[in-house]
Amino acid sequence: MFSFTWALHQVFLGMLAALTHPVFWIVMALVALQYGRVAELRRNFLGAAGNKVLSDTALAAAYGFAGGIVGSLLIVLTGLTLNGTAFQYLLPLAIVLMLIHPRFLCFSYSGGLLALANLLFGFPAIDIPQVMALVAILHFVEAVLILFSGHIGAVPAYVRLTRDRIVGAFTLQKFWPIPIVALLVVGALPQGAEGVQMPGWWPLIPASVPGNPDNLVYIMLPVVAALGYSDIALARTPVARSRISAVHLTGFSITLFALSYLAAQNQGFVWLAALFSPLGHELTIHIGKRGEFGAKPRYVPGYEGVGVLDVERNSPA
């Protein structure tokens, strides 16, 4: 019989297995490279050592593991599978897009491109509602991670608002390796065999695989994902800016999951879900930046004394 405790135990074991996968350590290396670039930005600004790449990467991995637990439980509870999701394309495409801009290390873009390619050219063969629902869950995980750690390691910067006005700001850039556990349909339950009985509403978004949905056998499979976050705090503190971004991203993920659910019920919503994945994410970023640049800047010179934007870690300051 299904229970939350059983699901949590199975998810934890699967995630431990994901940590031994070579892909996880490749993703860890890519994340370390990104934190090296962030450290270089801070070093150029402060003229000192800046962030510690290894400790920043280790902290990101710890947060990523916690986020992976949340994402894995949501995947298991909603019944998303890797069958037809073309997960093997999602991460490589996201990494290629990251080379264009760090914020493109995001499955909303790679997932949306794969879905649109399927609709336009028939390749790759993917289950679009499942892909979009997976992207939605991963973005909810990202929102949680931004809420709790998006402000950590903020890098001070100067921003030119007009030709004669420069103000202080903080750039927020975070990257997380995410070990997760997903489901895979491996066949039908043999006659007379017993498995874990799931609730009647499960799965919310059925996998498009042959066979009786009530008689399919699922296994948990460890996989590795990566999430990235890029933002700027101009009118608010990094903590406040991260909270607002987390709220916006939560709204995006809930909307995308709702569209994915509707697309599984009605093909008319498939195009809408595929387009909303990249465009909705861009809109979320645009709304956030408009709210930040449209508000009164926080870090401006005062009439008395000197405003300190940031100090070097463990320095006399």
MOZI-V461345 format. One record per residue. N is the residue number from 1. RES is the residue in three letters. PSI is psi in radians with two decimals (none if undefined). OMEGA is omega in whole degrees, -180 to 180 (999 if undefined). NEAR is the number of other C-alpha atoms within 10 Angstrom. Layout:
# MOZI-V461345
N,RES,PSI,OMEGA,NEAR
N,RES,PSI,OMEGA,NEAR
This chain:
# MOZI-V461345
1,MET,2.39,-179,8
2,PHE,2.46,173,11
3,SER,2.71,-180,11
4,PHE,-0.67,179,10
5,THR,-0.74,178,9
6,TRP,-0.77,-180,11
7,ALA,-0.75,-180,14
8,LEU,-0.70,179,16
9,HIS,-0.79,-179,10
10,GLN,-0.67,178,16
11,VAL,-0.77,-179,25
12,PHE,-0.74,178,18
13,LEU,-0.72,179,13
14,GLY,-0.65,180,21
15,MET,-0.62,175,24
16,LEU,-0.66,177,15
17,ALA,-0.61,180,16
18,ALA,-0.52,-180,21
19,LEU,-0.38,180,18
20,THR,-0.05,-178,11
21,HIS,2.37,180,14
22,PRO,-0.58,-179,11
23,VAL,-0.62,180,15
24,PHE,-0.74,-177,19
25,TRP,-0.45,172,15
26,ILE,-0.77,178,13
27,VAL,-0.69,178,19
28,MET,-0.72,179,21
29,ALA,-0.72,178,14
30,LEU,-0.69,178,17
31,VAL,-0.72,178,25
32,ALA,-0.67,178,22
33,LEU,-0.69,179,14
34,GLN,-0.70,178,19
35,TYR,-0.48,173,24
36,GLY,-0.69,178,19
37,ARG,-0.69,178,14
38,VAL,-0.73,178,23
39,ALA,-0.64,179,21
40,GLU,-0.69,177,18
41,LEU,-0.77,-180,18
42,ARG,-0.66,179,22
43,ARG,-0.68,179,16
44,ASN,-0.57,-179,12
45,PHE,-0.79,-175,15
46,LEU,-0.30,-177,16
47,GLY,0.48,-179,11
48,ALA,-2.98,-171,15
49,ALA,-0.64,179,13
50,GLY,-2.74,-176,21
51,ASN,2.66,175,22
52,LYS,2.00,-171,14
53,VAL,-0.80,-177,19
54,LEU,-0.78,-179,12
55,SER,-0.65,178,12
56,ASP,-0.72,179,20
57,THR,-0.74,179,24
58,ALA,-0.70,178,16
59,LEU,-0.71,177,15
60,ALA,-0.67,179,24
61,ALA,-0.66,179,19
62,ALA,-0.80,177,15
63,TYR,-0.67,179,19
64,GLY,-0.66,179,24
65,PHE,-0.75,178,21
66,ALA,-0.73,177,17
67,GLY,-0.59,178,23
68,GLY,-0.61,177,26
69,ILE,-0.79,179,21
70,VAL,-0.84,-179,19
71,GLY,-0.72,-179,25
72,SER,-0.73,178,30
73,LEU,-0.71,179,20
74,LEU,-0.69,179,19
75,ILE,-0.79,-180,21
76,VAL,-0.76,-177,20
77,LEU,-0.52,178,16
78,THR,-0.23,175,18
79,GLY,0.48,177,21
80,LEU,2.47,-179,27
81,THR,2.86,175,28
82,LEU,-0.13,178,21
83,ASN,1.99,177,19
84,GLY,0.12,180,18
85,THR,-0.15,-180,25
86,ALA,0.74,-178,19
87,PHE,-0.48,-179,18
88,GLN,-0.31,178,10
89,TYR,-0.47,-172,13
90,LEU,-0.92,-176,22
91,LEU,-0.83,178,21
92,PRO,-0.72,179,14
93,LEU,-0.68,178,19
94,ALA,-0.66,179,23
95,ILE,-0.71,177,20
96,VAL,-0.75,179,14
97,LEU,-0.55,178,18
98,MET,-0.53,179,15
99,LEU,-0.41,176,11
100,ILE,-0.81,177,10
101,HIS,2.40,-177,11
102,PRO,-0.58,-178,19
103,ARG,-0.22,177,19
104,PHE,-0.02,171,22
105,LEU,1.26,-169,25
106,CYS,2.29,-176,27
107,PHE,-0.20,177,29
108,SER,-0.60,179,30
109,TYR,-0.88,-179,26
110,SER,-0.71,178,24
111,GLY,-0.73,179,27
112,GLY,-0.71,178,24
113,LEU,-0.72,178,18
114,LEU,-0.73,180,26
115,ALA,-0.75,180,30
116,LEU,-0.64,177,20
117,ALA,-0.67,178,16
118,ASN,-0.75,-179,17
119,LEU,-0.62,-176,17
120,LEU,-0.67,-172,9
121,PHE,-0.13,-179,10
122,GLY,0.14,179,12
123,PHE,2.44,-5,12
124,PRO,2.80,179,16
125,ALA,1.80,-177,15
126,ILE,2.79,173,21
127,ASP,1.71,-171,22
128,ILE,-0.79,178,28
129,PRO,-0.67,179,32
130,GLN,-0.73,179,27
131,VAL,-0.82,-178,28
132,MET,-0.63,177,30
133,ALA,-0.67,177,28
134,LEU,-0.75,177,29
135,VAL,-0.71,180,25
136,ALA,-0.78,-180,26
137,ILE,-0.74,179,23
138,LEU,-0.57,178,28
139,HIS,-0.51,173,26
140,PHE,-0.70,176,25
141,VAL,-0.75,179,27
142,GLU,-0.70,178,28
143,ALA,-0.72,178,27
144,VAL,-0.76,-180,21
145,LEU,-0.69,178,23
146,ILE,-0.72,-179,27
147,LEU,-0.74,-174,19
148,PHE,-0.39,-175,14
149,SER,0.08,-177,17
150,GLY,-0.44,-177,28
151,HIS,-0.25,-175,23
152,ILE,2.32,178,17
153,GLY,0.41,178,21
154,ALA,2.42,-176,23
155,VAL,2.18,178,25
156,PRO,2.63,-179,20
157,ALA,2.93,172,19
158,TYR,2.42,-178,15
159,VAL,2.27,176,14
160,ARG,1.94,179,10
161,LEU,-0.78,175,11
162,THR,3.14,-176,8
163,ARG,-0.60,-175,6
164,ASP,0.30,-179,6
165,ARG,2.07,177,9
166,ILE,2.32,-179,14
167,VAL,2.84,177,17
168,GLY,2.79,-180,20
169,ALA,3.08,173,24
170,PHE,2.31,173,25
171,THR,2.35,-179,21
172,LEU,2.05,178,23
173,GLN,2.09,-179,21
174,LYS,2.57,178,27
175,PHE,2.35,-178,27
176,TRP,2.25,168,27
177,PRO,2.31,-174,29
178,ILE,1.79,170,32
179,PRO,2.23,-179,29
180,ILE,2.88,177,31
181,VAL,2.21,179,30
182,ALA,2.92,-180,27
183,LEU,2.65,177,19
184,LEU,2.23,176,18
185,VAL,2.15,-176,16
186,VAL,0.01,179,12
187,GLY,-2.86,-179,15
188,ALA,2.64,180,15
189,LEU,2.18,179,15
190,PRO,2.61,-179,11
191,GLN,2.29,180,7
192,GLY,-0.26,-180,5
193,ALA,2.69,180,6
194,GLU,2.45,177,8
195,GLY,-2.91,178,13
196,VAL,2.11,-178,11
197,GLN,2.14,-178,11
198,MET,2.84,178,14
199,PRO,2.76,-177,11
200,GLY,-0.50,-178,8
201,TRP,-0.16,-174,9
202,TRP,2.44,-5,16
203,PRO,2.68,179,18
204,LEU,-0.70,178,13
205,ILE,1.70,-175,21
206,PRO,2.57,176,18
207,ALA,2.46,179,21
208,SER,1.25,179,16
209,VAL,2.63,180,14
210,PRO,2.68,177,9
211,GLY,2.93,179,10
212,ASN,2.08,-178,10
213,PRO,-0.48,-180,14
214,ASP,-0.07,-174,13
215,ASN,0.41,-179,13
216,LEU,2.63,178,16
217,VAL,2.20,179,16
218,TYR,2.52,171,18
219,ILE,2.72,177,13
220,MET,2.27,-176,20
221,LEU,2.17,178,17
222,PRO,2.32,177,21
223,VAL,3.00,-177,21
224,VAL,2.36,176,23
225,ALA,3.05,176,22
226,ALA,2.46,180,23
227,LEU,2.57,179,23
228,GLY,2.66,-179,21
229,TYR,2.26,179,21
230,SER,2.25,-176,17
231,ASP,3.08,177,22
232,ILE,2.39,177,24
233,ALA,1.88,-176,27
234,LEU,-0.76,-177,27
235,ALA,-0.08,-178,22
236,ARG,2.93,174,19
237,THR,2.78,177,16
238,PRO,-0.63,179,22
239,VAL,-0.84,-179,18
240,ALA,-0.68,180,15
241,ARG,-0.70,179,23
242,SER,-0.70,180,26
243,ARG,-0.75,179,19
244,ILE,-0.76,179,17
245,SER,-0.68,179,22
246,ALA,-0.70,179,23
247,VAL,-0.80,179,15
248,HIS,-0.76,-177,18
249,LEU,-0.57,175,25
250,THR,-0.75,177,20
251,GLY,-0.71,178,16
252,PHE,-0.80,-176,22
253,SER,-0.69,179,27
254,ILE,-0.74,179,16
255,THR,-0.77,-179,17
256,LEU,-0.68,178,28
257,PHE,-0.69,178,24
258,ALA,-0.73,177,17
259,LEU,-0.63,178,25
260,SER,-0.74,178,27
261,TYR,-0.76,179,21
262,LEU,-0.63,179,18
263,ALA,-0.55,177,23
264,ALA,-0.43,-180,22
265,GLN,-0.52,-174,14
266,ASN,2.10,-177,11
267,GLN,-0.36,-179,12
268,GLY,-0.35,-179,11
269,PHE,-0.06,-176,16
270,VAL,-0.83,179,24
271,TRP,-0.71,-179,16
272,LEU,-0.74,179,15
273,ALA,-0.74,-179,29
274,ALA,-0.69,-180,30
275,LEU,-0.62,-177,16
276,PHE,-0.49,-177,21
277,SER,-1.01,178,28
278,PRO,-0.72,-175,20
279,LEU,-0.68,178,15
280,GLY,-0.63,178,20
281,HIS,-0.73,177,20
282,GLU,-0.69,179,14
283,LEU,-0.69,178,14
284,THR,-0.76,179,16
285,ILE,-0.74,-179,17
286,HIS,-0.77,180,12
287,ILE,-0.73,180,13
288,GLY,-0.79,-179,19
289,LYS,-0.65,179,17
290,ARG,-0.70,178,10
291,GLY,-0.58,-178,14
292,GLU,-0.84,-178,18
293,PHE,-0.36,179,14
294,GLY,-0.23,-180,11
295,ALA,2.97,180,12
296,LYS,2.21,-180,12
297,PRO,2.49,-177,16
298,ARG,-0.67,-172,14
299,TYR,1.44,-179,20
300,VAL,2.73,179,16
301,PRO,2.43,178,13
302,GLY,2.99,180,8
303,TYR,-0.41,-179,7
304,GLU,2.38,176,6
305,GLY,-2.93,-178,7
306,VAL,2.24,176,8
307,GLY,2.29,179,12
308,VAL,2.02,-178,10
309,LEU,-0.73,-179,14
310,ASP,2.82,177,14
311,VAL,2.78,179,13
312,GLU,2.41,-179,15
313,ARG,2.31,177,12
314,ASN,0.42,178,6
315,SER,2.95,176,7
316,PRO,-0.49,179,6
317,ALA,none,999,8
